[in-house]
């Protein structure tokens, strides 16, 4: 049971902040693991004897050749396949995770999955000590399966706390943890590998996840209606941005056929697929790239190079959320065009940078292009990732689950990497992989711009019993979806209604 605490603090910001921290920890599990296996794996690379410490900001690793280090002789393809099994678990449980959020408390699903993931992370070093490849594959599958439910639950947790006029801003803040996580995880993991021990970062992250889970369980509330100590100013915001229609919303079955034949839903999926293909390269493969192509760089330096681009991304992401909210609220862009612009800026620049890296052999220039591309990709957060809330707020769980099945892009990416660079560790194969990733990103932009939408879909309209003369929920929702936050002539005391508030009871 949640504890009534800090009643004068805007609780929606507290919820968003806690969700962001939770995702920062959760996503950090896979980033840190990738750098750990890159560090401990003795790659058979003929150029690995090259040493140019002057190129690194960090001295030689103090854990090297000590009991705090670990060396295994796995194939590069084996370490990349750890990611494949992880993402197979993610894709198999993404849609069931969305259904769970539709039927049960999003808060408790969210906190439970992160708690279980944290326990699994604490036990991971022990599993790796057995040195059985099949066991690690199985364990990574289980980790991916549990963490697959976290993102649908995140949307379910944040949505009732998000007024329509702050949708992009607050959702962007909630997702900031996802994208800032690789920066924190890469830099801290590299430092821990070089100067503490090979397994220390997994204990640090696992312990942080347990502490976060306990704190969130006690101090977070499912919705504004269930918060007994919500301050009156904030309560008034949710009352003015929720449906006040004297109607009874009927329980609706999920219209799977209409969902699966909806082109805006497919545009959302394509965006997720392309993003996952490249994002897994950035958080799980680029470390191996630096080790293969520039073997004189130690783990601390690789962690820094891998993490810095994500810092720039978070900065632009926070700016982008406010910019796109402003454009929509001032009627400068429709919600649909806002989503398409965000996707074009985000994926277009990112795709071009990844494509260019496929022709370069200078790690400084490569790092700069990664910074530019990853930074601009922040704008895409205000694109396809907000679509489940645009297209069908009543079915946000299932739609988020469908979006998460775009994790298939991660599986394809890791399999392709394992069968090419994982076997050869050659620059030419890395170049080919980057060219494929960049081209796919640009193709995804084109598909999204043609078929995407930012409006609530006809099959997502609520079925309700409305009193005669009362405006319908559908009218209110459409006003919110296209909404600018401008007051209507008939109700000057109430602003644009929120898609979330209108459906809280039926969803949660």
C-alpha positions in Angstrom: 0.0 0.0 0.0 1.4 3.4 -1.0 2.4 5.9 1.7 1.0 9.4 1.5 4.2 11.5 1.3 5.2 14.9 0.1 1.6 16.0 -0.5 2.5 19.5 -1.7 4.9 18.2 -4.4 3.3 17.8 -7.8 2.9 14.1 -7.8 2.8 13.7 -11.6 6.4 15.0 -11.7 7.3 12.6 -8.9 5.8 9.6 -10.8 7.6 10.6 -14.0 10.9 11.1 -12.2 10.7 7.7 -10.5 9.7 6.0 -13.8 12.7 7.6 -15.5 15.0 6.4 -12.8 13.5 2.9 -12.9 14.0 2.7 -16.6 17.6 4.1 -16.3 18.4 1.2 -14.0 16.5 -1.4 -16.0 17.9 -0.6 -19.4 21.3 -0.3 -17.8 21.3 -4.1 -17.1 21.7 -5.0 -20.8 24.2 -2.2 -21.6 26.5 -3.1 -18.7 26.3 -6.8 -19.5 27.3 -6.1 -23.2 30.4 -4.2 -22.1 31.3 -6.8 -19.5 31.3 -9.7 -22.0 33.2 -7.5 -24.5 35.9 -6.9 -21.8 36.3 -10.5 -20.5 36.2 -12.2 -24.0 39.7 -12.8 -25.4 39.0 -12.0 -29.1 41.3 -13.7 -31.6 42.3 -10.5 -33.4 45.7 -10.3 -35.0 46.0 -6.6 -34.3 45.1 -6.9 -30.6 48.8 -6.5 -29.6 48.8 -2.9 -30.7 49.2 -0.5 -27.8 48.7 3.2 -28.0 47.9 4.3 -24.5 48.4 7.9 -25.5 45.2 7.7 -27.4 43.2 7.0 -24.3 42.1 9.4 -21.5 42.6 6.6 -19.0 45.7 4.7 -17.9 45.9 0.9 -18.2 43.3 -1.1 -16.4 44.5 -1.9 -12.9 42.4 -5.1 -12.8 44.3 -6.6 -15.7 45.8 -10.0 -14.9 44.5 -9.9 -11.3 41.9 -12.0 -9.4 39.4 -9.1 -10.0 39.5 -9.8 -13.7 38.0 -12.6 -15.8 39.1 -13.9 -19.1 37.1 -16.3 -21.3 37.8 -17.6 -24.8 34.3 -17.3 -26.3 33.8 -16.6 -30.0 32.6 -13.1 -30.9 29.5 -14.6 -32.4 28.7 -16.2 -29.0 28.7 -13.0 -27.1 26.5 -11.3 -29.7 24.1 -14.2 -29.5 23.6 -13.5 -25.8 21.8 -10.4 -27.0 19.8 -12.4 -29.5 18.3 -14.7 -26.8 17.6 -11.7 -24.6 15.6 -10.1 -27.4 13.8 -13.3 -28.3 12.5 -13.3 -24.7 11.5 -9.6 -25.2 9.5 -10.1 -28.3 7.7 -13.2 -27.1 6.5 -11.4 -23.9 5.9 -7.9 -25.2 2.3 -8.4 -26.4 1.3 -10.5 -23.3 2.9 -7.7 -21.2 0.6 -5.2 -22.9 -2.4 -7.4 -22.2 -1.4 -7.7 -18.5 -1.3 -3.9 -18.2 -4.7 -3.7 -19.8 -6.2 -6.1 -17.1 -4.2 -5.5 -14.0 -2.6 -2.7 -12.0 0.1 -1.1 -14.1 1.9 0.2 -11.0 2.4 -3.3 -9.5 3.4 -4.9 -12.8 5.9 -2.1 -13.4 7.5 -2.4 -9.9 7.4 -6.2 -9.9 9.2 -6.6 -13.3 12.0 -4.3 -12.2 12.4 -6.0 -8.9 12.6 -9.4 -10.5 15.0 -8.1 -13.1 17.2 -6.7 -10.3 17.4 -10.0 -8.5 18.3 -11.7 -11.8 21.0 -9.1 -12.3 22.5 -9.8 -8.9 22.7 -13.5 -9.7 24.1 -13.1 -13.2 27.8 -13.1 -12.1 27.3 -16.5 -10.4 25.7 -17.9 -13.6 28.6 -16.6 -15.7 31.1 -18.3 -13.3 29.8 -21.7 -14.4 31.0 -20.8 -17.9 28.2 -22.8 -19.6 27.2 -21.0 -22.8 23.7 -22.7 -22.9 23.0 -21.7 -19.4 23.9 -18.0 -20.1 21.7 -18.1 -23.2 18.8 -19.5 -21.2 19.4 -16.9 -18.4 19.4 -14.0 -20.9 16.2 -15.3 -22.4 14.6 -15.2 -18.9 15.9 -11.7 -18.3 14.5 -10.5 -21.6 11.2 -12.1 -21.0 10.8 -10.3 -17.6 12.0 -6.9 -18.9 9.7 -7.1 -21.9 6.8 -6.2 -19.7 8.4 -3.2 -18.2 7.8 -0.7 -21.1 4.1 -1.4 -21.6 3.7 -1.1 -17.8 5.6 2.3 -18.0 3.0 3.7 -20.4 0.2 2.4 -18.2 1.8 4.0 -15.1 2.5 7.4 -16.6 -0.7 7.9 -18.7 -3.2 8.6 -15.9 -0.7 11.2 -14.6 -0.3 13.0 -17.9 -2.7 15.9 -18.8 -3.1 16.2 -22.6 -1.4 19.6 -22.8 1.8 18.1 -21.2 1.7 14.7 -23.0 4.9 15.0 -25.0 6.8 16.8 -22.2 6.0 14.3 -19.5 6.3 11.2 -21.6 9.6 12.5 -22.9 10.8 12.9 -19.3 9.7 9.4 -18.4 11.5 8.0 -21.4 14.6 10.1 -20.7 15.8 7.3 -18.3 15.7 4.8 -21.2 18.0 6.9 -23.3 20.2 8.4 -20.6 20.8 4.8 -19.3 23.3 3.8 -21.9 25.5 6.8 -21.1 25.5 6.1 -17.4 25.8 2.3 -17.8 28.6 2.5 -20.4 30.8 5.0 -18.5 30.3 3.4 -15.1 30.8 -0.1 -16.4 34.0 0.8 -18.2 35.4 2.4 -15.1 34.3 -0.5 -12.8 35.8 -3.1 -15.3 39.2 -1.3 -15.3 39.5 -0.2 -11.7 37.2 -2.3 -9.5 36.3 -5.8 -10.8 34.7 -7.5 -13.8 31.4 -8.3 -11.8 31.1 -5.2 -9.6 28.8 -3.3 -11.9 26.2 -6.1 -12.0 26.0 -6.0 -8.2 25.8 -2.2 -8.2 22.9 -2.1 -10.7 21.1 -5.0 -9.2 21.2 -3.5 -5.7 20.1 -0.1 -7.1 17.1 -1.8 -8.7 16.0 -3.5 -5.5 16.2 -0.2 -3.5 14.2 1.6 -6.3 11.5 -1.1 -6.2 10.9 -0.8 -2.5 10.8 3.0 -2.6 8.4 3.1 -5.6 6.1 0.5 -4.1 5.7 2.6 -0.9 5.5 6.1 -2.3 3.9 5.9 -5.8 0.1 5.9 -6.5 -1.7 4.3 -9.4 -3.8 7.3 -10.4 -4.8 10.8 -9.1 -8.1 9.4 -7.9 -6.2 6.9 -5.6 -3.9 9.5 -4.1 -5.4 10.6 -0.8 -3.0 13.5 -0.2 -2.9 15.1 -3.7 -2.7 18.8 -3.3 -5.8 20.7 -4.4 -4.0 22.7 -7.2 -2.9 19.5 -8.9 -6.2 17.7 -8.3 -7.9 20.6 -10.1 -5.7 20.1 -13.1 -6.8 16.5 -13.5 -10.4 17.4 -12.9 -10.4 20.0 -15.6 -8.6 17.7 -18.0 -10.8 14.6 -17.5 -14.1 13.7 -18.9 -17.0 15.2 -16.9 -19.7 13.7 -19.2 -22.4 12.1 -17.2 -22.0 8.8 -19.0 -21.1 5.2 -18.2 -18.3 3.8 -20.3 -19.0 0.3 -21.3 -16.4 -2.5 -21.2 -15.1 -3.1 -24.7 -13.2 -6.1 -26.1 -9.9 -5.4 -27.7 -10.6 -5.1 -31.5 -7.6 -7.1 -32.6 -8.6 -7.5 -36.2 -9.0 -3.7 -36.7 -5.8 -3.0 -34.8 -3.8 -5.5 -36.9 -5.1 -4.1 -40.2 -4.6 -0.4 -39.2 -1.8 1.3 -41.2 -1.0 3.8 -38.5 -0.4 0.9 -36.2 1.9 -0.7 -38.8 3.7 2.6 -39.2 4.3 2.6 -35.4 5.6 -1.0 -35.6 8.0 -0.1 -38.5 9.3 2.8 -36.6 9.9 0.6 -33.6 11.6 -2.2 -35.8 14.0 0.3 -37.4 14.8 2.0 -34.1 15.4 -1.4 -32.4 17.7 -2.5 -35.1 20.0 0.5 -34.7 19.5 1.1 -31.0 20.8 -2.4 -30.2 23.9 -1.6 -32.3 24.4 1.5 -30.1 24.0 -0.2 -26.7 25.2 -3.7 -27.3 27.4 -3.9 -30.4 29.4 -0.6 -30.7 31.6 -1.7 -27.8 32.6 -4.7 -29.8 33.2 -2.5 -32.8 35.7 -0.3 -30.9 37.4 -3.4 -29.5 37.7 -5.1 -32.9 38.7 -2.0 -35.0 40.6 0.0 -32.4 42.1 -2.6 -30.0 44.4 -0.2 -28.3 41.4 1.4 -26.5 40.8 0.0 -23.0 37.4 -0.7 -21.5 37.2 2.6 -19.7 37.8 4.5 -22.9 35.4 2.3 -24.9 32.8 2.9 -22.2 33.3 6.7 -22.5 33.0 6.7 -26.3 29.9 4.5 -26.1 28.2 6.6 -23.5 28.9 10.2 -24.5 26.4 10.2 -27.6 23.5 9.4 -25.3 24.2 12.4 -23.1 23.7 14.7 -26.1 20.6 12.7 -26.9 18.9 13.3 -23.6 19.6 17.0 -23.9 17.9 17.3 -27.3 15.1 14.9 -26.1 14.1 17.2 -23.3 14.1 20.2 -25.6 12.2 18.3 -28.3 9.4 17.3 -26.0 8.6 20.9 -25.2 9.0 22.1 -28.8 6.6 19.6 -30.2 4.1 20.2 -27.4 4.3 23.9 -28.3 3.8 23.4 -32.0 0.6 21.3 -31.4 -0.8 23.4 -28.6 -0.4 26.6 -30.6 -2.0 25.0 -33.7 1.1 25.5 -35.7 1.2 21.7 -36.6 -1.4 19.0 -36.3 -0.6 16.2 -34.0 -0.1 13.9 -37.0 2.3 16.3 -38.7 4.1 16.8 -35.4 4.7 13.1 -35.1 6.0 12.8 -38.7 8.3 15.8 -38.3 9.7 14.3 -35.1 10.3 11.0 -36.8 11.9 12.6 -39.9 14.4 14.7 -37.9 15.2 11.9 -35.5 15.6 8.9 -37.8 16.6 10.9 -40.9 19.8 12.4 -39.4 20.5 9.3 -37.4 20.3 7.1 -40.6 22.6 9.5 -42.5 25.2 9.4 -39.8 25.2 5.6 -39.4 25.4 5.3 -43.2 28.5 7.6 -43.2 30.2 5.6 -40.5 30.1 2.7 -42.9 32.8 4.4 -44.9 35.1 5.7 -42.2 38.2 4.4 -40.3 38.9 7.1 -37.7 37.5 6.5 -34.2 37.4 10.3 -33.4 35.3 11.1 -36.5 33.2 8.0 -35.9 32.6 9.1 -32.3 31.6 12.6 -33.5 29.1 11.2 -36.0 27.7 8.9 -33.3 27.1 12.0 -31.1 25.3 13.9 -33.9 23.2 11.0 -35.0 22.2 9.7 -31.6 21.5 13.3 -30.4 19.1 13.9 -33.3 17.4 10.6 -32.8 16.0 12.1 -29.6 13.3 13.8 -31.6 11.9 10.5 -32.6 10.7 10.0 -29.0 8.0 12.5 -29.8 7.1 10.4 -32.9 6.3 6.7 -32.9 6.8 6.1 -29.2 3.8 8.4 -28.3 1.6 6.8 -31.0 0.0 4.2 -28.6 -1.4 7.1 -26.6 -2.5 9.0 -29.7 -4.1 6.2 -31.6 -6.0 4.4 -28.9 -5.6 5.5 -25.3 -8.2 2.9 -24.2 -6.0 0.2 -25.7 -2.6 1.7 -24.8 -1.4 -1.6 -23.2 -2.0 -3.8 -26.3 -0.7 -1.1 -28.7 2.4 -0.6 -26.6 2.9 -4.4 -26.7 2.6 -4.4 -30.5 5.1 -1.6 -30.7 7.4 -3.6 -28.5 7.3 -6.5 -30.9 9.4 -4.2 -33.0 12.1 -5.8 -30.9 12.3 -8.2 -33.8 14.7 -5.5 -35.2 17.0 -6.2 -32.3 17.0 -9.9 -33.0 17.7 -9.4 -36.7 20.5 -6.9 -35.8 22.2 -9.2 -33.3 21.9 -12.3 -35.6 23.3 -10.4 -38.5 26.2 -9.1 -36.4 26.9 -12.5 -35.0 27.1 -14.1 -38.4 29.3 -11.4 -39.9 31.5 -9.3 -37.6 31.1 -11.9 -34.8 33.0 -14.4 -37.0 35.6 -12.1 -38.7 36.0 -9.0 -36.5 37.0 -7.2 -39.7 36.5 -3.5 -40.5 34.9 -4.3 -43.8 32.1 -6.3 -42.2 31.5 -3.6 -39.6 31.2 -1.1 -42.5 28.6 -3.3 -44.2 26.6 -3.7 -41.0 26.5 0.1 -40.6 25.4 0.6 -44.2 22.5 -1.8 -43.7 21.5 -0.1 -40.5 21.6 3.4 -41.9 19.7 2.4 -45.0 17.0 0.7 -43.0 16.6 3.8 -40.8 16.0 6.0 -43.9 13.5 3.5 -45.3 11.7 3.5 -42.0 11.3 7.3 -42.2 9.7 7.1 -45.6 7.2 4.4 -44.5 6.3 6.3 -41.3 5.7 9.6 -43.1 3.3 8.0 -45.5 1.2 6.0 -43.1 1.5 7.4 -39.6 -1.2 9.3 -37.7 -1.5 11.2 -34.5 -5.3 11.0 -34.2 -7.5 8.6 -32.2 -8.6 5.8 -34.5 -12.3 5.0 -35.2 -12.0 1.5 -33.7 -10.7 3.1 -30.5 -13.7 5.3 -29.8 -15.4 4.4 -26.5 -18.9 2.8 -26.4 -20.9 4.7 -23.8 -24.3 5.4 -22.5 -24.6 9.2 -22.5 -27.4 11.3 -21.0 -29.5 13.2 -23.5 -28.1 16.6 -24.3 -24.6 15.8 -22.9 -21.6 16.0 -25.2 -20.2 12.6 -26.0 -16.8 11.3 -24.8 -15.9 10.9 -28.5 -16.3 14.6 -29.1 -14.2 15.3 -26.0 -11.5 12.9 -27.0 -11.2 14.2 -30.6 -11.0 17.7 -29.2 -8.1 16.5 -27.0 -6.4 14.6 -29.7 -6.3 17.5 -32.2 -6.2 19.7 -29.1 -4.5 22.9 -28.6 -5.5 23.5 -25.0 -7.9 26.3 -26.1 -11.1 26.6 -24.1 -14.4 25.9 -25.8 -17.1 28.6 -25.8 -19.6 26.5 -23.9 -17.2 25.6 -21.1 -14.8 28.3 -20.4 -13.9 26.9 -17.0 -12.6 23.7 -18.4 -9.7 23.2 -20.8 -9.1 20.5 -23.4 -9.9 17.1 -22.1 -7.2 14.5 -21.7 -7.3 11.1 -23.5 -6.0 9.5 -20.3 -8.4 10.9 -17.7 -11.4 9.9 -19.7 -10.5 6.2 -19.6 -8.6 5.7 -16.4 -11.3 3.6 -14.7 -11.8 1.3 -17.7 -8.1 0.8 -18.4 -6.8 0.5 -14.9 
